[in-house]
């Protein structure tokens, strides 16, 4: 980039960020202003790594405006390689609201009854206390899969129903105990249980039906692969949630093996 062009862009960006910083300060938020040059996604990731940030906050779309893609290219790149927690806010979700006006009155916390998924609970509790929120703790009871070429027999259907009901009762017991524990900490809590074979879609539908302001979820659950940055449910929510969603990276700091593309880029810089 031409030095003169860079200086013009830097001045415009600094002016815009200074206004945002003033608005944050007026709301009681301490902030610092940083300007860096380079490819947006790479610079965001590098800055986060160098400064050991705990959370990267992103709007789903930026200067390119809204598009048919759920996330802009920059956001997709950051999410794909971020080693820390991320908060993604759909650009259209709170359009027109000013800094300080947003409240998290209802927060959805999907859980799969595993200790790893419970990593989100301290953050959920902190949010609830700070905003006097109601936590909706939810569990999606998966319906058993019966892959076969022929229709299931009555015995198969009965067995699947029996297993589903058993899991629903266990989930109900688990969430009721959790509700009691959270209530003892002064957190308003409600329980939701949904039976469905499509867990991510059901979580998204529940968030819309309950009109929640935020979804909080751990990056990995019971079946999450530690070699992946996100489990299946978290990955789907990143791509599909119509509500702001925080993905808490329960494996923050874990070194992931470089992808083939990353290795090639390191071996052939500039190509």
Backbone bond lengths (Angstrom), bond angles and torsions (degrees), N, CA, C in turn:
res aa  C-N    CA-C-N  psi(-1)  N-CA   C-N-CA  omega(-1)  CA-C   N-CA-C  phi
1 X - - - 1.467 - - 1.520 109.11 -
2 X 1.322 115.36 137.91 1.452 121.07 178.08 1.535 110.30 -61.17
3 X 1.352 118.84 135.87 1.474 121.71 -178.19 1.519 113.56 -53.95
4 X 1.340 116.68 -39.20 1.466 119.76 -179.61 1.529 110.26 -67.12
5 X 1.352 115.47 -42.75 1.465 119.98 178.62 1.515 110.67 -62.68
6 X 1.346 116.54 -42.60 1.465 120.48 178.23 1.520 111.49 -61.23
7 X 1.323 116.78 -40.39 1.461 120.22 -178.37 1.528 110.66 -65.90
8 X 1.333 116.60 -38.09 1.467 120.38 178.00 1.530 110.37 -64.46
9 X 1.342 115.98 -47.47 1.459 120.63 179.73 1.531 110.89 -63.75
10 X 1.333 116.13 -38.75 1.462 119.93 179.67 1.523 110.74 -63.05
11 X 1.329 116.36 -42.62 1.467 120.45 -179.39 1.529 111.03 -64.88
12 X 1.349 116.35 -41.53 1.466 119.96 179.39 1.526 110.75 -65.55
13 X 1.337 116.19 -43.77 1.464 119.86 179.62 1.515 111.15 -65.07
14 X 1.326 116.57 -40.30 1.468 120.05 -179.73 1.522 110.73 -63.25
15 X 1.324 116.47 -40.94 1.469 120.39 179.08 1.527 110.84 -63.08
16 X 1.334 115.85 -44.10 1.469 120.40 -179.75 1.523 110.78 -64.38
17 X 1.331 116.97 -45.93 1.462 120.73 -178.70 1.525 111.88 -67.19
18 X 1.323 116.20 -33.59 1.463 119.72 178.87 1.528 111.06 -63.20
19 X 1.339 116.20 -37.71 1.464 119.82 177.00 1.526 110.88 -65.41
20 X 1.329 115.29 -42.42 1.467 119.08 178.36 1.523 110.68 -64.26
21 X 1.326 116.14 -40.28 1.461 120.12 179.47 1.525 111.35 -63.03
22 X 1.326 116.48 -38.77 1.475 120.40 177.96 1.519 111.05 -65.46
23 X 1.339 116.49 -40.39 1.463 120.17 178.70 1.530 110.75 -65.39
24 X 1.325 116.84 -40.15 1.469 120.69 177.19 1.523 110.88 -63.73
25 X 1.320 116.34 -43.57 1.464 120.73 179.70 1.516 111.02 -61.13
26 X 1.338 116.23 -39.70 1.462 120.44 179.40 1.523 111.54 -64.92
27 X 1.342 116.38 -24.67 1.469 121.00 178.45 1.520 112.58 -91.79
28 X 1.337 115.90 3.94 1.452 119.96 177.72 1.517 114.48 86.59
29 X 1.346 116.70 16.06 1.458 120.98 -179.02 1.521 109.65 -101.30
30 X 1.318 116.53 125.98 1.461 121.27 177.65 1.517 108.90 -82.03
31 X 1.318 117.64 130.71 1.462 121.23 -177.91 1.521 109.89 -143.61
32 X 1.322 115.07 160.98 1.461 121.73 172.93 1.517 108.13 -128.74
33 X 1.306 115.74 153.03 1.462 121.66 -176.33 1.523 109.25 -106.94
34 X 1.331 116.17 127.20 1.463 121.98 178.84 1.527 109.62 -131.81
35 X 1.318 116.43 134.25 1.459 121.79 175.27 1.525 108.73 -121.77
36 X 1.324 116.94 128.13 1.456 120.87 178.29 1.518 108.59 -130.40
37 X 1.321 115.77 156.19 1.464 120.65 -178.78 1.515 109.66 -110.95
38 X 1.316 116.07 139.18 1.454 120.17 178.23 1.510 111.50 141.52
39 X 1.312 116.16 -171.31 1.453 121.44 177.45 1.515 109.41 -69.27
40 X 1.333 115.20 130.82 1.471 120.31 -169.15 1.522 113.32 -55.72
41 X 1.332 117.43 -53.92 1.465 120.25 -175.81 1.526 111.40 -60.68
42 X 1.319 116.37 -44.66 1.468 120.03 -178.69 1.522 111.16 -63.92
43 X 1.330 116.60 -40.62 1.465 119.67 -179.01 1.530 111.87 -69.78
44 X 1.330 116.66 -37.11 1.466 120.06 177.22 1.527 110.03 -62.04
45 X 1.310 116.26 -47.10 1.468 120.64 -179.17 1.520 111.24 -65.35
46 X 1.320 116.71 -42.19 1.460 120.47 -179.50 1.525 110.90 -65.30
47 X 1.327 116.41 -43.40 1.471 120.60 179.11 1.524 109.98 -62.44
48 X 1.332 116.32 -44.72 1.462 119.69 179.74 1.510 112.18 -60.87
49 X 1.322 116.26 -39.39 1.461 120.43 -179.47 1.519 111.32 -69.86
50 X 1.318 116.81 -45.91 1.466 120.51 -177.83 1.522 112.55 -64.46
51 X 1.329 117.00 -34.38 1.461 121.35 -176.63 1.530 112.70 -100.26
52 X 1.323 116.35 4.13 1.466 121.98 176.48 1.533 111.41 50.71
53 X 1.322 115.37 51.30 1.470 119.84 -179.27 1.530 109.79 -70.39
54 X 1.310 116.13 152.20 1.459 121.77 -179.69 1.524 112.38 -92.68
55 X 1.340 116.57 -22.42 1.459 119.92 -175.70 1.519 109.76 -151.34
56 X 1.318 116.02 131.75 1.464 121.54 173.08 1.529 107.49 -104.19
57 X 1.324 116.73 122.55 1.465 122.46 -177.54 1.525 108.97 -105.09
58 X 1.325 116.25 125.58 1.460 121.28 -174.96 1.529 110.90 -134.24
59 X 1.322 115.45 140.53 1.465 120.40 166.21 1.516 106.99 -84.09
60 X 1.322 116.97 145.51 1.467 119.88 -177.10 1.525 112.35 -61.26
61 X 1.333 117.60 -27.51 1.460 122.22 -179.79 1.520 109.40 -139.30
62 X 1.334 115.61 155.22 1.452 120.61 -178.63 1.510 112.12 -125.33
63 X 1.347 114.75 -132.59 1.461 120.02 -173.59 1.523 112.92 -63.08
64 X 1.328 117.72 -22.37 1.459 119.79 178.77 1.514 113.50 -73.75
65 X 1.334 116.52 -9.42 1.463 120.74 179.05 1.517 112.49 80.72
66 X 1.335 115.32 176.51 1.459 121.08 179.27 1.535 110.07 -68.60
67 X 1.318 114.70 150.79 1.458 119.60 179.64 1.516 108.85 -147.24
68 X 1.328 115.55 -179.83 1.456 119.54 177.65 1.516 112.59 -70.02
69 X 1.336 116.61 -16.07 1.455 120.35 176.57 1.520 109.83 -78.87
70 X 1.324 116.24 138.59 1.466 120.02 -179.57 1.516 110.91 -63.99
71 X 1.334 116.71 -37.67 1.456 122.40 179.12 1.526 109.15 -126.45
72 X 1.328 115.98 146.39 1.457 119.49 175.77 1.527 109.70 -69.50
73 X 1.326 116.20 165.45 1.455 120.34 -179.23 1.515 112.60 -60.14
74 X 1.328 116.98 -40.68 1.464 120.49 -179.68 1.523 111.09 -62.50
75 X 1.325 116.06 -45.14 1.465 119.91 -178.86 1.531 110.48 -64.75
76 X 1.316 117.39 -41.31 1.463 120.11 178.24 1.517 111.10 -59.52
77 X 1.326 117.47 -41.45 1.456 121.39 -179.50 1.526 111.44 -67.18
78 X 1.335 116.44 -42.30 1.467 119.69 179.96 1.521 110.48 -63.99
79 X 1.323 116.20 -46.94 1.465 120.72 -178.89 1.525 111.03 -61.34
80 X 1.326 116.04 -39.86 1.461 120.09 -176.36 1.513 112.86 -64.21
81 X 1.342 117.83 -27.35 1.460 119.81 -174.54 1.521 114.12 -122.31
82 X 1.321 118.16 3.85 1.467 120.72 -179.40 1.524 110.88 -68.06
83 X 1.324 115.91 137.43 1.455 121.14 178.88 1.529 111.66 -101.54
84 X 1.325 116.80 6.43 1.456 120.78 -177.28 1.523 109.78 -129.22
85 X 1.311 116.62 -178.33 1.465 121.48 -179.67 1.528 110.01 -70.88
86 X 1.336 115.50 152.77 1.464 119.90 179.92 1.525 110.08 -132.88
87 X 1.318 115.01 146.81 1.466 122.59 171.53 1.519 107.03 -119.80
88 X 1.327 116.41 120.25 1.457 121.25 179.78 1.527 108.67 -113.78
89 X 1.313 115.61 124.33 1.468 121.47 179.49 1.522 108.93 -111.04
90 X 1.332 118.91 117.34 1.474 120.14 175.41 1.521 109.68 -55.71
91 X 1.317 117.13 128.04 1.467 121.35 -174.55 1.520 112.56 -58.48
92 X 1.336 116.30 -26.06 1.463 119.83 -177.62 1.530 112.80 -93.16
93 X 1.347 117.44 -6.41 1.464 120.35 -172.04 1.523 113.17 -69.57
94 X 1.324 117.15 -41.22 1.466 120.27 -176.24 1.525 110.62 -127.97
95 X 1.310 114.76 38.11 1.457 120.37 -178.50 1.523 110.29 -61.61
96 X 1.333 115.56 132.37 1.455 120.86 177.54 1.520 114.67 92.07
97 X 1.335 117.30 -10.81 1.464 119.05 179.39 1.522 110.08 -82.12
98 X 1.314 115.02 144.32 1.461 119.89 179.95 1.524 110.18 -92.44
99 X 1.325 113.77 162.98 1.470 119.79 177.68 1.524 109.18 -59.66
100 X 1.305 116.18 130.93 1.465 120.83 179.13 1.510 114.00 96.24
101 X 1.357 116.85 -13.37 1.471 119.61 -178.45 1.529 112.48 -85.96
102 X 1.316 117.03 -23.07 1.458 120.66 -175.24 1.520 111.08 -74.82
103 X 1.330 115.87 131.15 1.462 121.75 176.70 1.524 108.73 -125.11
104 X 1.326 115.37 143.69 1.458 120.71 176.71 1.526 108.76 -100.68
105 X 1.334 115.70 79.11 1.459 119.98 -177.23 1.525 111.90 -73.96
106 X 1.334 116.52 -36.16 1.467 121.11 -179.27 1.529 108.82 -130.62
107 X 1.318 115.42 126.71 1.465 121.26 -177.24 1.525 108.82 -123.49
108 X 1.322 116.19 128.27 1.458 121.42 178.31 1.522 109.75 -94.52
109 X 1.341 115.84 129.55 1.460 122.07 179.86 1.528 108.60 -123.96
110 X 1.330 118.86 93.66 1.466 120.51 177.89 1.522 110.31 -74.58
111 X 1.326 116.62 135.25 1.468 121.98 -179.66 1.522 109.18 -133.65
112 X 1.327 116.01 146.23 1.465 119.48 176.60 1.528 111.51 -109.76
113 X 1.346 115.58 18.73 1.470 122.95 177.16 1.530 112.95 72.87
114 X 1.328 118.35 12.08 1.457 120.94 179.92 1.530 110.60 -100.13
115 X 1.326 117.84 151.41 1.470 121.01 176.64 1.524 112.59 -58.54
116 X 1.333 117.30 -35.23 1.462 119.69 -179.16 1.518 111.06 -65.86
117 X 1.306 117.67 -41.25 1.470 120.55 178.91 1.529 110.89 -65.01
118 X 1.331 116.60 -27.85 1.462 120.90 -179.05 1.522 112.94 -71.77
119 X 1.339 117.74 -5.37 1.465 120.07 176.10 1.525 111.43 -57.94
120 X 1.329 116.39 -22.32 1.457 120.95 -177.78 1.530 112.15 -77.87
121 X 1.312 118.59 -17.39 1.465 121.16 -171.32 1.536 114.45 -63.62
122 X 1.344 120.61 -42.92 1.473 118.34 177.38 1.522 112.38 -58.97
123 X 1.334 117.09 -40.37 1.464 120.12 178.10 1.521 110.74 -67.38
124 X 1.325 116.93 -41.32 1.462 120.79 179.25 1.527 110.45 -62.12
125 X 1.317 116.13 -41.61 1.466 120.38 179.31 1.519 110.74 -64.30
126 X 1.340 116.74 -42.14 1.468 120.68 179.25 1.525 110.77 -62.74
127 X 1.336 117.15 -43.52 1.458 121.11 176.83 1.528 110.66 -60.09
128 X 1.320 115.93 -45.06 1.459 120.85 -177.15 1.523 111.55 -61.56
129 X 1.326 116.47 -42.67 1.469 119.99 179.25 1.528 110.74 -67.82
130 X 1.336 116.74 -41.07 1.466 120.40 -176.62 1.520 112.33 -67.74
131 X 1.332 117.05 -35.02 1.462 120.97 -175.06 1.532 113.27 -111.96
132 X 1.328 116.63 4.89 1.470 121.38 -176.63 1.531 109.05 53.30
133 X 1.324 114.87 46.49 1.459 121.60 -174.92 1.521 111.87 -86.02
134 X 1.312 114.02 161.91 1.459 122.14 167.93 1.520 108.05 -99.63
135 X 1.336 116.90 124.51 1.452 120.86 176.26 1.523 109.49 -89.96
136 X 1.304 116.00 129.21 1.464 120.95 173.46 1.527 106.54 -105.69
137 X 1.321 116.29 101.42 1.466 120.35 178.47 1.523 107.47 -88.19
138 X 1.327 115.05 128.82 1.462 119.19 -171.38 1.521 111.40 -133.00
139 X 1.310 114.77 153.55 1.461 121.16 174.75 1.518 108.57 -138.43
140 X 1.328 115.17 133.35 1.460 120.90 175.90 1.522 107.38 -99.15
141 X 1.327 116.32 113.89 1.464 121.08 178.94 1.527 107.93 -80.77
142 X 1.339 118.01 112.91 1.467 118.64 -177.82 1.522 112.14 -74.47
143 X 1.297 116.08 136.07 1.457 120.76 174.99 1.527 108.84 -77.80
144 X 1.329 118.77 136.48 1.471 120.97 -177.52 1.518 111.83 -60.24
145 X 1.325 115.67 139.38 1.458 119.93 175.71 1.531 109.04 -85.64
146 X 1.303 115.04 141.09 1.460 120.09 178.21 1.526 109.33 -131.37
147 X 1.332 116.35 71.59 1.464 119.01 -179.34 1.527 111.67 -67.41
148 X 1.296 115.86 121.29 1.461 120.53 180.00 1.523 108.07 -167.16
149 X 1.312 116.02 158.98 1.456 120.60 -177.65 1.522 112.26 -79.81
150 X 1.326 115.89 -28.79 1.454 120.00 -178.40 1.530 110.55 -101.39
151 X 1.324 119.06 154.27 1.466 121.68 176.83 1.526 110.46 -57.87
152 X 1.317 118.30 146.83 1.465 120.56 179.15 1.522 111.23 -64.75
153 X 1.314 114.33 146.85 1.463 119.88 178.00 1.520 109.53 -78.14
154 X 1.332 118.23 165.53 1.465 120.58 175.17 1.520 111.84 -55.53
155 X 1.331 117.33 -35.49 1.467 120.92 178.76 1.533 110.38 -66.03
156 X 1.342 116.29 -39.97 1.465 120.27 178.33 1.527 110.51 -62.57
157 X 1.318 115.39 -45.55 1.471 120.35 -178.75 1.524 110.39 -62.91
158 X 1.326 116.71 -41.84 1.467 121.05 179.91 1.522 110.75 -64.69
159 X 1.337 116.24 -41.15 1.463 120.25 -179.98 1.523 110.82 -65.59
160 X 1.334 116.48 -42.06 1.461 120.38 178.85 1.531 110.79 -63.63
161 X 1.312 116.65 -41.78 1.460 121.08 178.98 1.525 110.98 -64.28
162 X 1.331 115.71 -39.65 1.467 120.26 179.45 1.529 110.61 -64.22
163 X 1.339 117.05 -43.17 1.465 121.05 179.71 1.528 111.02 -66.90
164 X 1.325 115.89 -41.02 1.465 119.99 179.26 1.527 110.85 -62.38
165 X 1.328 116.82 -44.26 1.459 120.58 179.81 1.514 111.05 -64.89
166 X 1.334 116.24 -38.90 1.478 120.06 177.65 1.525 110.08 -60.47
167 X 1.332 117.27 -45.80 1.463 121.58 -179.53 1.525 111.70 -68.10
168 X 1.327 115.95 -34.15 1.471 119.00 177.99 1.519 110.71 -65.04
169 X 1.351 117.29 -42.84 1.467 121.13 179.11 1.525 111.06 -63.69
170 X 1.335 115.64 -41.55 1.468 119.41 178.82 1.524 110.79 -63.27
171 X 1.325 116.71 -42.60 1.458 120.71 179.19 1.519 111.30 -65.15
172 X 1.317 116.58 -40.24 1.459 121.08 178.44 1.525 110.48 -61.70
173 X 1.328 116.48 -43.67 1.465 120.86 178.70 1.530 110.07 -62.79
174 X 1.319 116.08 -44.94 1.466 121.36 -179.24 1.532 111.33 -61.48
175 X 1.334 117.21 -49.36 1.458 120.73 -177.21 1.525 112.21 -68.90
176 X 1.325 117.59 -33.68 1.463 119.79 177.59 1.526 110.70 -66.11
177 X 1.324 116.63 -39.29 1.468 119.69 176.30 1.523 110.74 -65.03
178 X 1.324 115.80 -42.19 1.465 120.32 179.00 1.522 110.65 -63.95
179 X 1.317 116.59 -40.56 1.460 120.63 177.51 1.526 110.65 -59.70
180 X 1.315 116.63 -41.55 1.461 120.94 178.62 1.524 110.48 -62.35
181 X 1.325 117.32 -43.58 1.464 121.58 -179.58 1.523 111.34 -64.59
182 X 1.323 117.17 -43.35 1.457 120.68 -179.31 1.530 111.29 -69.01
183 X 1.315 116.04 -38.49 1.465 119.86 178.24 1.519 110.82 -62.63
184 X 1.342 116.47 -35.68 1.463 121.05 177.91 1.526 111.11 -64.72
185 X 1.352 116.55 -22.06 1.464 121.20 177.96 1.525 111.74 -93.09
186 X 1.324 115.98 8.04 1.460 120.12 178.19 1.508 114.48 82.37
187 X 1.343 117.46 21.39 1.464 121.40 -179.04 1.527 109.73 -106.09
188 X 1.332 116.31 124.02 1.461 119.66 175.02 1.528 108.64 -68.70
189 X 1.309 115.80 127.62 1.462 120.10 -173.53 1.517 110.83 -136.07
190 X 1.318 115.48 137.46 1.460 121.74 173.80 1.529 108.90 -124.89
191 X 1.316 116.35 153.43 1.460 122.29 -175.95 1.525 109.78 -113.82
192 X 1.317 115.48 136.16 1.462 120.78 175.20 1.531 108.78 -133.66
193 X 1.326 116.38 132.97 1.463 122.13 176.66 1.525 108.43 -128.18
194 X 1.324 115.65 128.97 1.460 121.44 -178.83 1.525 108.32 -127.57
195 X 1.310 116.90 134.58 1.463 121.84 175.51 1.523 107.91 -97.97
196 X 1.330 115.66 120.21 1.460 119.37 -177.18 1.525 110.15 -164.32
197 X 1.316 116.18 149.55 1.457 120.61 175.14 1.524 111.50 -87.13
198 X 1.311 116.71 -9.25 1.464 121.70 -178.75 1.533 108.54 -115.19
199 X 1.305 115.15 89.04 1.462 119.57 -171.17 1.522 113.25 -69.35
200 X 1.318 118.14 -48.62 1.464 119.93 -178.23 1.530 110.96 -61.75
201 X 1.328 116.42 -43.48 1.463 119.75 178.94 1.529 110.87 -63.94
202 X 1.322 117.04 -37.71 1.461 120.68 179.87 1.518 111.35 -68.11
203 X 1.331 117.19 -36.97 1.465 120.75 176.65 1.522 109.76 -64.04
204 X 1.323 115.81 -44.27 1.462 119.66 179.16 1.526 111.11 -62.67
205 X 1.328 116.62 -43.08 1.461 120.65 179.24 1.527 111.06 -64.96
206 X 1.325 116.29 -38.74 1.465 120.40 178.93 1.522 110.56 -64.68
207 X 1.327 116.39 -40.65 1.466 120.37 178.77 1.525 110.96 -61.30
208 X 1.330 116.19 -39.90 1.465 120.03 178.80 1.525 110.97 -70.86
209 X 1.325 116.25 -43.04 1.460 120.52 -177.46 1.530 111.77 -64.59
210 X 1.323 116.20 -39.13 1.462 120.33 -179.60 1.530 112.03 -85.61
211 X 1.336 115.96 -5.98 1.468 121.93 -179.87 1.530 111.16 52.95
212 X 1.334 115.84 50.98 1.463 120.12 -179.30 1.520 109.90 -76.23
213 X 1.329 115.23 160.79 1.463 120.77 179.87 1.522 112.45 -97.15
214 X 1.330 116.16 -15.75 1.461 119.73 -175.51 1.525 109.19 -159.82
215 X 1.333 115.71 145.39 1.460 121.92 173.92 1.526 107.70 -115.86
216 X 1.315 117.09 129.38 1.463 122.64 178.80 1.515 108.82 -117.71
217 X 1.333 116.72 127.92 1.453 119.17 -178.48 1.524 109.72 -150.06
218 X 1.332 115.80 145.86 1.454 121.05 174.89 1.521 109.27 -74.11
219 X 1.324 116.99 148.00 1.465 121.00 -178.67 1.516 112.03 -63.44
220 X 1.317 117.58 -27.77 1.464 121.82 -179.80 1.517 110.19 -131.88
221 X 1.303 114.86 149.69 1.460 120.82 175.75 1.505 110.71 -121.33
222 X 1.300 115.90 -151.10 1.470 121.58 -175.71 1.516 112.66 -59.53
223 X 1.313 117.22 -40.61 1.463 120.21 -176.11 1.523 112.68 -101.71
224 X 1.335 117.70 9.01 1.456 121.05 -176.56 1.522 112.81 -64.16
225 X 1.322 115.75 139.40 1.457 122.78 178.02 1.522 108.32 -89.33
226 X 1.327 116.80 118.08 1.463 120.96 -176.71 1.523 112.78 -63.69
227 X 1.339 117.42 -18.16 1.460 120.07 178.94 1.527 111.59 -79.69
228 X 1.334 116.99 -11.71 1.455 121.72 178.48 1.522 109.77 -102.10
229 X 1.335 116.46 147.67 1.470 119.73 -179.80 1.529 111.58 -68.09
230 X 1.331 116.84 -30.63 1.459 120.31 -178.32 1.525 109.69 -138.66
231 X 1.337 115.28 145.11 1.448 119.71 171.35 1.521 109.92 -75.56
232 X 1.323 116.09 174.48 1.451 120.56 -175.55 1.515 114.22 -59.96
233 X 1.333 117.35 -43.47 1.471 120.67 -177.79 1.520 110.66 -67.37
234 X 1.336 117.25 -46.12 1.464 120.65 179.56 1.528 110.60 -60.73
235 X 1.327 116.48 -42.48 1.463 120.44 -179.77 1.528 111.14 -61.89
236 X 1.328 116.63 -40.90 1.463 120.45 179.06 1.532 111.16 -67.23
237 X 1.317 117.04 -39.43 1.468 119.93 -179.89 1.522 110.89 -66.61
238 X 1.333 117.08 -36.90 1.461 120.19 176.53 1.522 110.05 -58.16
239 X 1.310 116.37 -42.27 1.450 121.60 -174.92 1.521 113.58 -82.54
240 X 1.340 117.50 -24.82 1.461 118.83 -167.57 1.527 115.64 -123.52
241 X 1.319 118.68 -12.98 1.459 119.58 -174.09 1.517 111.44 -65.78
242 X 1.321 116.22 130.63 1.455 121.45 175.22 1.518 112.06 -88.95
243 X 1.334 116.23 1.04 1.459 122.84 178.60 1.527 109.14 -116.01
244 X 1.333 117.38 155.24 1.467 118.60 172.61 1.531 109.84 -55.60
245 X 1.321 116.44 135.91 1.459 119.93 -176.72 1.518 110.17 -133.83
246 X 1.330 115.50 132.03 1.458 122.00 173.04 1.521 107.92 -102.14
247 X 1.337 116.22 123.91 1.453 121.59 173.88 1.516 106.69 -104.35
248 X 1.321 116.90 106.78 1.464 121.39 -179.10 1.520 108.78 -81.80
249 X 1.324 115.70 118.48 1.459 119.73 -178.39 1.532 109.22 -79.42
250 X 1.323 115.44 100.05 1.460 121.03 -178.47 1.519 112.05 -72.56
251 X 1.338 116.83 -13.98 1.463 121.28 179.32 1.523 110.41 -114.35
252 X 1.340 116.72 33.53 1.466 121.12 179.66 1.527 109.41 -58.16
253 X 1.318 114.81 135.90 1.460 119.58 179.68 1.507 113.81 94.21
254 X 1.338 116.99 -14.67 1.463 120.17 178.42 1.530 108.80 -72.24
255 X 1.306 116.62 131.72 1.452 121.40 -179.71 1.524 109.72 -83.06
256 X 1.323 115.82 120.67 1.448 120.73 178.94 1.526 110.00 -95.72
257 X 1.305 115.68 146.33 1.457 120.32 178.80 1.527 109.59 -64.75
258 X 1.316 115.59 136.12 1.458 120.38 -179.56 1.524 110.10 -63.41
259 X 1.337 115.13 143.24 1.456 119.91 176.86 1.524 109.09 -73.72
260 X 1.340 115.81 167.40 1.460 120.27 177.89 1.526 110.68 -59.90
261 X 1.347 116.61 -37.94 1.462 120.76 179.32 1.526 111.11 -65.45
262 X 1.336 117.14 -41.59 1.462 120.85 179.05 1.520 111.14 -64.39
263 X 1.323 116.48 -41.58 1.463 120.26 178.83 1.517 110.86 -63.78
264 X 1.340 116.30 -41.70 1.461 120.16 179.60 1.522 111.41 -65.16
265 X 1.346 116.73 -39.72 1.460 120.81 179.95 1.524 111.25 -64.29
266 X 1.333 116.52 -37.42 1.468 120.35 178.80 1.521 111.36 -69.70
267 X 1.334 115.57 -36.10 1.459 120.46 -178.10 1.518 112.81 -76.34
268 X 1.348 116.20 -26.75 1.465 120.21 -177.73 1.525 109.33 -131.29
269 X 1.327 117.79 67.84 1.467 120.59 -179.52 1.524 111.82 -61.16
270 X 1.327 114.42 138.41 1.465 119.34 178.70 1.511 114.35 91.49
271 X 1.342 117.50 -10.04 1.475 120.76 -179.04 1.525 109.94 -92.64
